[in-house]
Amino acid sequence: MVEGFDASHFVRQTITKFPQLELKQRIAHIASTLEDHLDSDFRVAARQITTALPPPLDPTRNDDDFGDYIFAPLGEYVVRHGLTKPHLKLSLQTLKQLTMRFSMEDAIRYFINEFPYPTFTELHKWSKDKNYHVRRLVSEGTRPRLPWSGRLKTDTRRPLELLGTLHADPTRYVTRSIANHMNDIAKADPALVIKTLKQWHRLKEQRPTELQWMTAHSLRTLVKQGDAAALRMLGYRAHPKVAVSPVLLSAKSVKPGETLQFQFNVTAERDERLMIDYAIDFVKANGTMAEKVFKIKQIELAKGESKTITKRHPFRANATTFTLYPGTHRITLQINGKRYSAATFEMQVD
């Protein structure tokens, strides 16, 4: 406990407004409430924060240890009161301590934008830190398209040196962040991602199986787009020689909450390694179409070999992130990035 901190008063003051607030609003509200309870001198407040912290997250784990959201308001507090040149060193050290309890990936971005050179200097040190949560922050905090966070002003290529250091990390929590970072870059500069991944393969600093996983995860958006270079890097021919049957649907129409099954047959005309996906053209609110690509499976077929594939697609009702609208929808098969058979069905919305 921090001396003089009235925990009961703080809790009462905090939770009063909680029922009407969303998650990010709650984070901001807690940070605002802290301003009434922590010292007005940021140097003292930062010490109060770090003194009150519990032990770091288990350093022996490898993955799935994101921490607790309750520490997010502390990061926002540091941004509000420590984003100044006199407090820069103290603020970064405070964020380093906090990220061992909950990722400060959002908070660090404000410092990157405001003080890019000294912050990147610190990130280079952190990329070799013994704590894997600190190392992950280096990658996650510099992502071009970090969910729930604002864009960085820095060039997309600037963090690549950091990723080069981190790509051989032994911890999946870190390598997943690197792959997500590379996938972000791929949406703007596919060639840069392919070039960087090839360089990492040549260096042979990461375990082959882990680097292959990172490569596939880094290229997932490009693969869905049918990018030939990405497919080649994963061992797939851009123009497979296959015969594909028409797509057979289990129904001509479907309603939200129901599942549509479809089936098709693939025959290889030579030995082929196939990545099989399907795209659905959804009707939008304004009547135009929006396509989403979904995975089916990866298979290997010998010359003359056939495979019948059945897939079920659930159309979830009342999804919070996607709304289904009535009209003619289309399912199209995609194999190694190339489009094949298609079939249409009606979406019936009451």
N, C-alpha and C positions, 0 to 999 in steps of 0.2 A: 504493500500500500504506500501511497505518496502522502507524506505528512501534510495535514491541513486540507486534504481532498475529501469533500463531503460526498461520499459515494451514494448514500441514500437520496440526497437532494438531486444529485446528477441523474440518477436512474429515473426518479419521478419526473424531472424536467424533460428528460429525453423521451420517455415512452408516451407522454401525453398526446403527442401529435402523430404517433406511429400509425394508427389505424387508417388515416387518410393519405399516407405517403407510400410511394413505390420505393424499390430498393435503392436506387441512386439518390433519391430524395432523402431517404433515411440516412444514408451515408453523409450527405451534406448537412443534415439536421444535427447529427451527432457531433460533427466537426464544429458546427456553430455553438452547440451547447458546451463543448469543451472550452471554448473561448471564455466562458463565464467561470470556469473552474481551474484552469491552468494559469500559471504565472504569465503576466503580460510581456515579460522579457523572454524572447524566444530561446535564448541560451539556457535559461532556467527551465522553461517548458519542455525543451528537448530532453533535458536531463530527467525531468519528471516522467516523461513518456518512456524512456529506455529503462528507468529504474523499475517501472511498474510492469514491464514485460515478463511473461512466463518464459520458461526455457524454450530454446529453439525447437522447431520440428525435428523429428527423428532423423539424424544425419546418416543413418545406416540404410534407410529405405532407398528404393530406386525409382519409384514412380507413384502416382496417385496420392500425393500428399500436398494438396493445394493450400491447406491451412484454413483458417476461419475468417469469414467476411467481417467479423466484428472489429478486426484490425484495420480495415480499409479506411475508416474515418481518420485514423491517425496519420495515414499518408496524405489525405486531403488537408489535414491541419498543417502538416509540414509544408505543403505547397502554398497554402495561404500566407503563412507567416515566415517561412524560411527561404522563399524564392528571391533572395537578394544576394548581391555579391559578398557583403560582409558575413552572411550566414551560410554561404555555399558549402564550404567544407563540412560544417556541422550538419547541415541538412542532408548531404549525401551519406554521411556516416550513420545518421539516424535512419534513413531509408534502408541502408544495408542491414541494420539490426532488425528493422520491421519486416523486411522481405524474408527473413528466416522464420517468420511466424505466418505471414500472408504476403503473397506476391505484390510488390509495389510497382508493377508493370505500367500502371496508368500514371502514378505520381512521377516516376522518373522522366516521363516524356516532357513534362513542363520544364524540367531542368535541361534536357537536351535542346529544346527549342530556345530557351532563354540564355543558356551558357553552354553552347555546343562543345567548344574546345576543352574546357576543364572537365566537363562531364564525360566526354569520350575518353579523356585521359584516365579518369577513374574507372570507367567501364573496362578499359584494357587491363587494369589491375584485377578487377573483379572476375574477368574471364578465366583467371588462373586461381581463383579462390578455392579453398578446400571445401567450402559449403556449396552443395549443388544447387540450392535455392538461389544463392547469389549468382552463380554461373548462369542459371536459367534466366534470371532477370536481364542479363546482358543481351540475350537473344530476344526474349519476349518483349522487353521494353523498347526495343528498336525496330520492331516489326512495322512495315509500311501501313498495314491495314489491321491494326489490333482492334478486335471487337470492343465496343463500348468506349472507345477512346478516340481522341482527336488525332488528326494527321500530324506527322512530323514535318518540319520544314527542311530537314537535312536531306541530302541526296540519297536515293535508295541504295547506291553502291557503297556509301560510307561505312555501314556496319559489316561489309563483307570480310574485312580483315579480322573482325571479332569472330564472325562465324567460322572463318578458317581455323582459328585457334580452338574453337569449341566443337568443331565437327567430329573430333575424335573422342569426345567425352564418353565416359563409361556408363553414364546414367541416362536411362530412357526418357526421364522427365525433361532433360536438357535436349537430347537429340530430337524429341518430338517437337519442341519449340523451334529448333533450327529448321526442321522440315516444314513446319507451318510458316515460318519466316520466308523460306525459299518459295513456297507456294504463293505467298503474297507477291513476291517479286515477279514470279512467272506471269501474273496477270497483266503486268506492264512491260516486262522485258524477258520473254521466253529464252532468247538466245543467251542472255547473261546467266540464267539459271543452268542451262545445259552445259555451258562452258565451265562454270564453277563446279558442278557435280563431276564432270569428267576429270577436272584437276584433282578433286578429292579422291577419285578412284585411282588415279595415277600415284598419288602420294602413299596410299596403302597404310594410312595411320589409324584408321578405324577398322574394327572387326568386319570382315566381308559381309556376314549376314546382316549386321546392323546397318552398314552403309547401303546395302541393297534395300533394306526397309526404308531408310531415310530417303533414298532416291525415289522409290515408288510413291511415298507420301508427299514428297516435294513436287512431283510431277502430276499429281492427281487431277488438278484442274485442266492441265494441258492434255492429259489422256482423255478426259471427258470431251474435250473439244476436238479430239482426233488429231492432235499435233503429231506429225510424222516423226520429227526428231525425238520427241519424248517417247513415242512408242518404240522406236529403234533402240533407244538407250535401255529400255526395259526388255528388249529381246523379241519384239513383235514386228512382223513385216507390215508395212503400211498398206500393201495391196495383196492381201491373202487370196489364194485361189481356193474358193469354197463355193459350194452350191447351197443356197438357203431356201427352204420351203416358204410358202405363204404363212403368215401369222394367223393362228386360229384362236379366236376369243371365246371364252365361256359364256358370254352374254353380249347382246348388242347395246345394252344400256346398263347404267350403274348409278346408284345413289350414294351420297355421302354416308360414310359408315360401313359401306359394303366393300367387298374385295373382288377384283377382276382377275381371273386366271387366263393366261395365254400360253400357247405352246407352238414350237417350231422345230424344224430339223436342220442340222448343219452337216454337210458332207465335205470332207477335205479332198481336194484334187491333187494335193501333194502333202508331205509332212508339214503340219502347221502348228504353231503355238498361237492360241487365240484368246483375246480379251473381249468378252461378250458383254455388251451393255444394252440398254434400251432408253430411248428418249420419249417423253410424253409432251405433246403440245397441249397446254392447258388454256382454256378460254379465260381471259381476264375480264375485269368489271366493265371495261370499255369496249369489249367485243374483239379485241386483238388477241393474238396468241403469245404465250410465253412458254419456252421450252425448258424442261429440266431433264438431266441425264441421270440414270440410276444404274447401279452395278448388277450384273447377274453372276458371272463366274469367269474364271480363267481355266482353259482346258488345252490339252495337247491331243491332236488327232493325227494318226498315221494316214498315208495316202490311201484313199478309198474308204476310210472309216467314217461312220455316221454317228451322230449323237442327237437324240431327241431331248429337248430342254423344256421344262415346264416352270413357269414363274407366276407367283401370285402378287398382285399389287394392291395394298390396302388404301382406300381413299378415306382418310380420317375426317370425321365430322367435328366441327367446332375446334379445329386446330387454331392455336393462337397466332401462328406465324404464316398461315397459308389458308386462303379462302377458296372454296370450290364454287364455280359459276356454271350455269346450264349452258349446253351447246355441244357441238361436235368436237371431240377430242381425238388425238391420233397417237398411236404407239408405233415407233419406228425402231427396228433393230440396228444396232451399231456394233460392228466387229472390226477390231483393230483400227478404229476411227472412221471406218467406211460405212455408209448407210446402205441398208438392204431392205427387206420386206417391211411393209407397214399395214396397219389396219386401223379403222376408225370405230368409235363407239360414242354413244350419247351420254352426257352427264345430266341426270334429272335431279333438279333441286326444288324441293317443295317451297 
